[in-house]
Amino acid sequence: MRLNESKEVKKTLQKHLGINLTVVNSAKLFLGRLKGVREPEKKRKIIGDLEAIRIEKEAENTPNAGRFLNSLRARHGIGVRVLGDITPERVEITRKTDHVFISMIKKAGIYEEASFLASISQTYAGLDTDQAVGLMVDTRVYGHIVILRAATTSDFMSAEPYEFSFELLKAMAHRIVNEVDGVSRVTYDLSSKLPDTIELEQRFWIE
């Protein structure tokens, strides 16, 4: 989940739909199973299987709960945006970077959330496996490299990178490096789909 996303979803559902949502924090379980796993397909299987198990277990103890939908297993969230090892530290860096990125897009008035025909159809921050040198108080340090991704598409079969102004990209990079501990380099993904995918670790399947 994104930074504070669980709280926001619960608040919204309770306020507008009167749904008393139960939020279960299974972070330790997921991180424990994902420790040392770097191969994308193994990550996806672990996340998908654990999602099914946790939801079904909670549903058994919840009156009038509906059945688990298999389609939910295709939603792997931040798990496919942290390249390489998934650790609490790396997840937190990704979440904080994503939060700054999204907040600046919204502030600029160019992000219409949850709109299929929005100018930006999907956006997120990811974390690279490598590190890069940076300077902090005149001292050389090695920090993480984050990847910003914003795609525009009408069908998600193909997509193009959103063309932010260079000034906005510079402002994003400046804020992220200064506000997210452990980040020394910010990149923006200019790849198109195809040949690339919108997500950094994308699975191809036919159902």
Residue pairs with C-beta under 8 A, 6 or more apart in sequence:
1 77
1 78
2 77
2 78
2 95
2 98
2 99
2 102
3 95
3 96
3 98
3 99
4 99
6 23
6 25
7 23
9 21
10 21
10 23
13 19
13 21
14 20
14 21
22 58
22 62
24 54
24 58
26 50
26 54
27 88
29 50
29 54
30 46
30 47
30 50
30 79
31 86
31 87
31 88
31 91
33 46
33 50
34 43
34 46
34 47
34 79
34 86
35 85
35 86
35 87
36 85
37 43
37 46
37 85
37 86
38 84
38 85
40 80
40 201
40 203
41 203
43 76
43 79
43 80
43 86
43 201
44 76
44 79
44 80
44 201
44 203
47 76
47 79
48 73
48 74
48 76
49 73
51 72
51 73
51 75
52 68
52 70
52 72
52 73
55 68
55 72
56 68
58 65
59 65
59 66
59 67
59 68
78 91
78 94
78 95
78 98
79 86
80 199
80 200
80 201
80 202
81 94
81 98
81 124
81 125
81 126
81 127
81 199
81 200
81 201
82 90
82 91
82 94
82 126
82 127
83 126
83 127
83 128
83 129
83 200
83 201
84 90
84 127
84 128
84 129
89 182
90 127
90 144
93 127
93 144
93 146
93 180
93 181
93 182
93 183
94 125
94 126
94 127
94 146
96 179
96 180
97 125
97 127
97 146
97 148
97 176
97 180
97 183
98 124
98 125
100 125
100 172
100 175
100 176
100 179
100 180
101 123
101 124
101 125
101 148
101 172
101 176
102 111
102 123
104 168
104 171
104 172
104 175
105 111
105 120
105 123
105 150
106 113
108 168
110 119
110 120
110 162
110 164
111 118
111 119
111 120
111 123
112 118
112 119
112 120
117 154
119 152
119 162
120 150
120 151
120 152
120 162
121 151
121 152
121 153
121 154
121 156
121 159
122 149
122 150
122 151
122 153
122 156
122 159
122 198
123 149
123 150
123 151
123 162
124 149
125 146
125 147
125 148
125 149
126 146
126 147
126 148
126 149
126 200
127 144
127 145
127 146
127 147
128 144
128 145
128 146
128 147
128 187
130 145
131 142
131 143
131 144
131 145
131 184
132 142
132 143
132 145
132 184
132 185
133 140
133 141
133 142
133 143
133 184
134 140
134 141
134 142
134 143
134 177
134 184
134 185
135 141
141 184
142 184
143 182
143 183
143 184
143 185
144 182
144 183
144 184
144 185
145 183
145 184
145 185
145 186
145 187
146 176
146 180
146 183
146 185
146 186
146 187
147 187
147 188
147 189
147 200
148 172
148 186
148 187
148 188
148 189
149 161
149 188
149 189
149 198
149 200
150 161
150 162
150 164
151 159
151 160
151 161
151 162
151 193
151 198
152 159
152 160
152 161
152 162
153 159
153 160
153 193
153 198
156 198
158 192
158 193
158 194
159 192
159 193
159 198
160 192
160 193
161 188
161 189
161 190
161 191
161 192
164 172
164 188
169 188
172 186
173 186
176 183
176 186
177 183
177 184
177 185
177 186
